[in-house]
């Protein structure tokens, strides 16, 4: 295999991975985070479909791989443009898919448009693998290393030129195989390709200039149910700023009627101050209040105001303050020192540009730190009198399931336990969440705080918690040392004056609850009492109609409330009531698993059923029995390693979000590391002295130990600088990644060996299809199992799949030996 051919494979693989990363961000903005995962999982079936298409097309298999690589790359580039048009022009509405039958058709077209680029690139890579022979491991190594380059390129392109720029960059990368693979005589084609490439680079430069000047167009049609879409409908709407970075899309808008003060008491006699709206990924429109702290009387009517009255002149820590409202509350409440921890540094820059005269981030007593709350708290900062988690995200009904897949490490038991440790003596933790009926979101938060208090020591949780509710929110005050009667009196007076209903206090009586915002029954008080007084808390969780178990770092899905008991109610309302995603994100996952399994079975079986199928250049000895044995070994082996690879990779990505602070960073670091090291491992697979059985056994052992090792690395390095955490993540994945690159080339070598009973070069495209289908199934299965059981179990199942593959491999080799 020539170097030029390997470069072509690498370029096409890099373009594919760059596209996958860009599509995930595109769909998170255009639709929702949950839906982005679903569609990309489906689209990756296109990669597997390419193997099936090549399997049933002997003419394609026999064609010049270099020419097919060039054609595949050009087709890939064109289909990226088509996919972009489909996303922007097709009237698909993910929220209406349960009630509007037309949306099923639109979804099919949506999927086909997104799938096509993966089919095109997969054809080129699969053909190169099929023609690789004994050197196929070098082709696979080029595929993995090129994919790693695409994973690294995508966030850089998104930072410079946004998602449209990343899509353009992936298309430009896709046409490079035409330069590497075409014969030297095809000068005209080369000139054309270079001209297109140059024009694309100029387009990228234009997008970059617009983005860096904060005037980047969104370039996408977003769901009509997102906050930014609502804002655009308001008379007088005006976009103030717009910019992409590697992890988000940010827009600041004016004239959109923004008046957001979550939990504001209805006793407030005035109107809220003038506000701009700041949206991230087109949703969660956060207020940018154009007011100075001394001119903000509404602060005294927000539910957290009592905390600042109890701790005057506090050293306050504000975690994830949105567009600055939490900081403004702390300033108006008289905090003398404020540390604001902001996960997305672009927010502070946007507020500084759009509201320079009232920017809370630039106040003299405010220190802004760009990090996640977990990273900051782990860095052993000084103790604080107040730790405040403002309500900065929009209200989302728990029945929608739209955010079930969202990993939220800022609301886990470990997060709150660490926050409680950082409180000064008599310090107070303040948290506000949306009110749900029946109790769910606020009840889960209560359970999380209870377990965090138990882990951090101190008084009983019932003596450390105070909770009260308004019309839309519930606020928690937590004092680990317990509340004194002298402190509870001002809390009661505050709640009464602001018409907030007490839900829990150490000395609460039932008569104090459900007084102002009356419900038929004081359900919040009743459930809090049942939770706090439960002799068997696990039994309480099991019997509650929603899943309100406290999320932990191994299972950080705060917004996943599904239980199987809800299924009859959800199905009864399907198509009859308006509920996004059919009422439950979890059921959508199960439907997706069934769909990808069915499609995968068709893609795997179809090449075996069509008469044009060729299993190898020569029929294996043993006749039909030998053929079935060979097909069985190929099917089982490549299916198991496809399952194993993704069952290990996906939970690692989700787990490293805690360490690296954002899904995009975690995806880039994990995918880049594993693909790079897997590529090196694949390149080493050709070493004749490599002990294959020992290597696979070591891989199984490492996969089994990965949950423990991952936790140790995360908690050891969580307080390190960003570059140190990234380096630790990469180094930790080195041995596992090297070994994960071996099983696939081992299988290809087995099929390309000298033994006629096992030689089957014609089966390579089919093996590629089997592996791809298993990977797609594993990606959905990993999400389902992570939501239900946590990341550790998924990693252990990945190890079990590798163990099964080792068993098949040994049996396969034993069968070869028996024929010799």
Secondary structure as UniProt FT lines:
FT   HELIX           3..30
FT   HELIX           33..43
FT   HELIX           45..55
FT   HELIX           58..62
FT   HELIX           65..89
FT   HELIX           94..96
FT   TURN            97..99
FT   HELIX           102..130
FT   HELIX           133..135
FT   HELIX           136..174
FT   HELIX           176..181
FT   TURN            184..185
FT   HELIX           187..212
FT   TURN            213..214
FT   TURN            224..225
FT   HELIX           227..232
FT   TURN            235..236
FT   STRAND          238..244
FT   STRAND          249..254
FT   TURN            262..263
FT   TURN            266..267
FT   STRAND          275..280
FT   TURN            281..282
FT   STRAND          283..289
FT   HELIX           293..295
FT   HELIX           297..301
FT   TURN            303..304
FT   HELIX           305..310
FT   TURN            311..313
FT   STRAND          315..319
FT   TURN            322..324
FT   HELIX           325..332
FT   TURN            333..334
FT   STRAND          337..342
FT   HELIX           345..354
FT   HELIX           356..358
FT   HELIX           360..362
FT   TURN            364..365
FT   STRAND          366..370
FT   HELIX           373..378
FT   STRAND          384..389
FT   HELIX           398..400
FT   TURN            402..405
FT   HELIX           409..411
FT   HELIX           413..421
FT   STRAND          423..434
FT   HELIX           441..456
FT   HELIX           461..464
FT   STRAND          465..469
FT   STRAND          473..478
FT   TURN            480..481
FT   HELIX           485..497
FT   TURN            498..499
FT   STRAND          501..504
FT   TURN            506..507
FT   HELIX           510..512
FT   HELIX           523..533
FT   HELIX           537..543
FT   TURN            553..554
FT   TURN            558..559
FT   HELIX           564..566
FT   HELIX           567..573
FT   TURN            574..576
FT   HELIX           580..583
FT   HELIX           585..609
FT   TURN            611..612
FT   TURN            621..622
FT   HELIX           623..660
FT   HELIX           663..684
FT   TURN            685..686
FT   TURN            688..689
FT   HELIX           692..717
FT   TURN            718..719
FT   HELIX           722..740
FT   HELIX           742..751
FT   TURN            756..758
FT   HELIX           761..763
FT   HELIX           764..789
FT   HELIX           791..819
//
